[in-house]
């Protein structure tokens, strides 16, 4: 599945037209259609707007995860630790820690690939 396929799937799930989504993010219909068609990738500001419209994470749109949940949806789930519900601030901290861990993992993977090219 490509980014374009994922965008199209999300749009159809929300029962929105190309024109409606394009209008919501401030684009011409043809420009948004080029995202779904895989001819262009959305810039960061449009990616964030699309994630907000579809109530998913940008990572989900970019296919970095198959879990569509955004931080807001995690907050709605009333996550708990040892039977105690986490506050919004605590959920944000958990989110930041996970992002740091995945960033570090990606950084280590790039270093390993770079070392393989040298040898």
C-alpha positions in Angstrom: 0.0 0.0 0.0 1.3 3.4 -0.9 0.8 6.8 0.8 -1.7 7.6 -2.0 -3.6 4.4 -1.4 -3.8 5.0 2.3 -5.1 8.6 1.7 -7.7 7.3 -0.6 -8.8 4.6 1.8 -9.1 7.1 4.6 -11.1 9.5 2.4 -13.5 6.8 1.4 -13.9 5.6 5.0 -14.9 9.2 5.9 -17.2 9.3 2.9 -15.6 12.5 1.6 -15.0 13.5 -2.0 -11.7 14.6 -3.5 -13.1 18.2 -3.7 -14.2 18.2 0.0 -10.8 17.1 1.3 -9.0 19.4 -1.1 -11.1 22.3 0.2 -10.5 21.4 3.8 -6.7 21.5 3.4 -6.7 24.5 1.0 -5.8 22.9 -2.3 -7.2 22.5 -5.7 -8.9 19.2 -6.3 -6.3 18.2 -8.9 -3.5 18.9 -6.4 -5.0 16.6 -3.8 -5.7 14.0 -6.4 -2.0 13.9 -7.2 -1.4 12.8 -3.6 -3.8 9.9 -3.9 -2.5 9.1 -7.3 1.0 8.8 -6.0 2.4 11.5 -8.3 3.3 13.8 -5.4 3.7 13.5 -1.6 2.0 16.0 0.6 4.2 18.6 2.3 4.4 18.5 6.1 1.7 21.2 6.7 -0.8 19.3 4.4 0.2 16.0 6.0 -0.6 17.3 9.4 -3.9 18.7 8.2 -4.9 15.4 6.7 -4.0 13.5 9.9 -6.3 15.9 11.7 -9.1 15.4 9.2 -8.9 11.7 9.3 -8.1 11.5 13.1 -5.0 9.4 12.5 -1.3 9.9 13.1 1.0 11.2 10.4 3.0 8.0 10.8 -0.1 6.0 9.8 -0.5 8.1 6.6 3.2 7.7 5.8 2.9 3.9 6.4 5.4 3.9 9.2 2.8 2.1 11.3 -0.4 0.2 10.7 -1.8 1.6 13.9 -3.9 4.6 13.0 -4.2 6.0 16.5 -3.2 9.6 17.2 -2.2 10.9 20.6 -5.8 12.2 21.0 -7.2 8.8 20.5 -4.8 7.4 23.1 -6.1 9.9 25.5 -9.7 8.8 24.8 -8.8 5.2 25.7 -7.9 6.1 29.3 -4.7 4.1 29.4 -3.6 2.9 32.8 -0.5 1.9 34.6 -0.9 -0.4 37.5 -4.6 0.3 37.5 -4.3 4.1 37.6 -5.5 6.1 34.6 -2.8 8.2 33.0 -3.4 12.0 32.7 -3.1 13.9 29.4 0.3 15.1 30.5 1.5 11.6 31.3 0.2 10.3 28.0 2.1 13.1 26.2 5.3 12.1 28.1 4.7 8.4 27.0 4.3 9.6 23.4 7.5 11.6 23.6 9.5 8.6 25.0 8.2 6.3 22.3 9.1 8.9 19.6 12.6 9.2 21.1 13.0 5.4 21.1 11.9 5.0 17.5 14.1 8.0 16.4 17.1 6.3 18.2 16.3 3.0 16.5 16.1 4.6 13.1 19.4 6.5 13.8 21.1 3.3 14.8 19.8 1.5 11.7 21.3 4.3 9.5 24.7 4.1 11.3 24.7 0.3 10.8 23.9 0.7 7.1 26.6 3.4 6.8 29.2 1.1 8.4 28.3 -1.7 5.9 28.9 0.7 3.0 32.4 1.5 4.3 33.6 -2.1 4.6 
